[in-house]
Amino acid sequence: MFRTRWSEKRILGLIAALVGLVAGILILIAATAGQGVSLLTAVVGLGVLYGSYLIYRGKTGLPFGWGFGWGKARLGAWINLIIGVATLILHGGVGGTESILAIVSGVLGLLAA
């Protein structure tokens, strides 16, 4: 069985992706809470999940930089960071823990990229 070394950036990227996954799931739960489904909040939750996927895919891609994984990880981090800040600042956004987790995911993703 092959053993691969996990670098600090890869571990940081994995943590960023997991935090983003939790943020996306919490945003989707908030979108379905209440009477109906808030379409805008659901799209925001899916955006955070997509950003987390890009962070994960960018940090676990092919070795030696093949496949341009750094671009995917950086794009995913920016997506999570922008969505997190927007939902925290804008009136009527999700706000609270979900937004802060998305911001943390974006910052960790940028550090890992």
Contacts in CASP RR format, 6 or more apart in sequence:
PFRMAT RR
TARGET T0000
AUTHOR 0000-0000-0000
METHOD contacts of the structure
MODEL  1
MFRTRWSEKRILGLIAALVGLVAGILILIAATAGQGVSLLTAVVGLGVLY
GSYLIYRGKTGLPFGWGFGWGKARLGAWINLIIGVATLILHGGVGGTESI
LAIVSGVLGLLAA
9 59 0 8 1.000
9 111 0 8 1.000
9 112 0 8 1.000
9 113 0 8 1.000
10 59 0 8 1.000
10 60 0 8 1.000
10 112 0 8 1.000
12 108 0 8 1.000
12 109 0 8 1.000
12 111 0 8 1.000
12 112 0 8 1.000
13 55 0 8 1.000
13 56 0 8 1.000
13 59 0 8 1.000
13 73 0 8 1.000
13 108 0 8 1.000
13 109 0 8 1.000
13 112 0 8 1.000
14 56 0 8 1.000
14 59 0 8 1.000
14 60 0 8 1.000
15 108 0 8 1.000
16 52 0 8 1.000
16 55 0 8 1.000
16 77 0 8 1.000
16 80 0 8 1.000
16 104 0 8 1.000
16 105 0 8 1.000
16 106 0 8 1.000
16 108 0 8 1.000
16 109 0 8 1.000
16 111 0 8 1.000
16 112 0 8 1.000
17 52 0 8 1.000
17 53 0 8 1.000
17 55 0 8 1.000
17 56 0 8 1.000
17 59 0 8 1.000
17 105 0 8 1.000
18 52 0 8 1.000
19 52 0 8 1.000
19 101 0 8 1.000
19 104 0 8 1.000
19 105 0 8 1.000
19 108 0 8 1.000
20 48 0 8 1.000
20 49 0 8 1.000
20 51 0 8 1.000
20 52 0 8 1.000
20 55 0 8 1.000
20 80 0 8 1.000
20 101 0 8 1.000
20 102 0 8 1.000
20 105 0 8 1.000
20 106 0 8 1.000
21 49 0 8 1.000
21 52 0 8 1.000
22 101 0 8 1.000
23 45 0 8 1.000
23 48 0 8 1.000
23 52 0 8 1.000
23 80 0 8 1.000
23 84 0 8 1.000
23 98 0 8 1.000
23 99 0 8 1.000
23 101 0 8 1.000
23 102 0 8 1.000
23 105 0 8 1.000
24 45 0 8 1.000
24 46 0 8 1.000
24 47 0 8 1.000
24 48 0 8 1.000
24 49 0 8 1.000
24 52 0 8 1.000
24 98 0 8 1.000
24 101 0 8 1.000
24 102 0 8 1.000
25 49 0 8 1.000
26 97 0 8 1.000
26 98 0 8 1.000
26 101 0 8 1.000
27 41 0 8 1.000
27 44 0 8 1.000
27 45 0 8 1.000
27 48 0 8 1.000
27 87 0 8 1.000
27 94 0 8 1.000
27 98 0 8 1.000
27 102 0 8 1.000
28 41 0 8 1.000
28 42 0 8 1.000
28 45 0 8 1.000
28 46 0 8 1.000
28 49 0 8 1.000
30 38 0 8 1.000
30 41 0 8 1.000
30 94 0 8 1.000
30 98 0 8 1.000
31 37 0 8 1.000
31 38 0 8 1.000
31 41 0 8 1.000
31 42 0 8 1.000
31 44 0 8 1.000
31 45 0 8 1.000
32 42 0 8 1.000
41 93 0 8 1.000
41 94 0 8 1.000
44 83 0 8 1.000
44 87 0 8 1.000
44 93 0 8 1.000
44 94 0 8 1.000
45 83 0 8 1.000
47 79 0 8 1.000
47 83 0 8 1.000
48 79 0 8 1.000
48 80 0 8 1.000
48 83 0 8 1.000
48 84 0 8 1.000
48 102 0 8 1.000
48 105 0 8 1.000
50 76 0 8 1.000
50 79 0 8 1.000
51 75 0 8 1.000
51 76 0 8 1.000
51 77 0 8 1.000
51 79 0 8 1.000
51 80 0 8 1.000
52 76 0 8 1.000
52 80 0 8 1.000
52 105 0 8 1.000
54 72 0 8 1.000
54 73 0 8 1.000
54 75 0 8 1.000
54 76 0 8 1.000
54 79 0 8 1.000
55 72 0 8 1.000
55 73 0 8 1.000
55 76 0 8 1.000
55 77 0 8 1.000
55 80 0 8 1.000
55 105 0 8 1.000
55 106 0 8 1.000
55 109 0 8 1.000
55 112 0 8 1.000
57 69 0 8 1.000
57 72 0 8 1.000
57 73 0 8 1.000
58 69 0 8 1.000
58 70 0 8 1.000
58 71 0 8 1.000
58 72 0 8 1.000
58 73 0 8 1.000
59 69 0 8 1.000
59 73 0 8 1.000
59 112 0 8 1.000
61 67 0 8 1.000
61 69 0 8 1.000
62 69 0 8 1.000
70 113 0 8 1.000
71 113 0 8 1.000
73 109 0 8 1.000
73 112 0 8 1.000
73 113 0 8 1.000
74 109 0 8 1.000
74 110 0 8 1.000
74 113 0 8 1.000
76 106 0 8 1.000
76 109 0 8 1.000
77 105 0 8 1.000
77 106 0 8 1.000
77 107 0 8 1.000
77 108 0 8 1.000
77 109 0 8 1.000
77 110 0 8 1.000
77 112 0 8 1.000
77 113 0 8 1.000
78 106 0 8 1.000
78 110 0 8 1.000
80 102 0 8 1.000
80 103 0 8 1.000
80 105 0 8 1.000
80 106 0 8 1.000
80 109 0 8 1.000
81 102 0 8 1.000
81 103 0 8 1.000
81 105 0 8 1.000
81 106 0 8 1.000
81 107 0 8 1.000
81 110 0 8 1.000
83 102 0 8 1.000
84 99 0 8 1.000
84 100 0 8 1.000
84 102 0 8 1.000
84 103 0 8 1.000
85 99 0 8 1.000
85 103 0 8 1.000
86 93 0 8 1.000
87 93 0 8 1.000
87 94 0 8 1.000
87 95 0 8 1.000
87 98 0 8 1.000
87 99 0 8 1.000
87 102 0 8 1.000
88 95 0 8 1.000
88 96 0 8 1.000
88 99 0 8 1.000
88 100 0 8 1.000
88 103 0 8 1.000
93 99 0 8 1.000
END
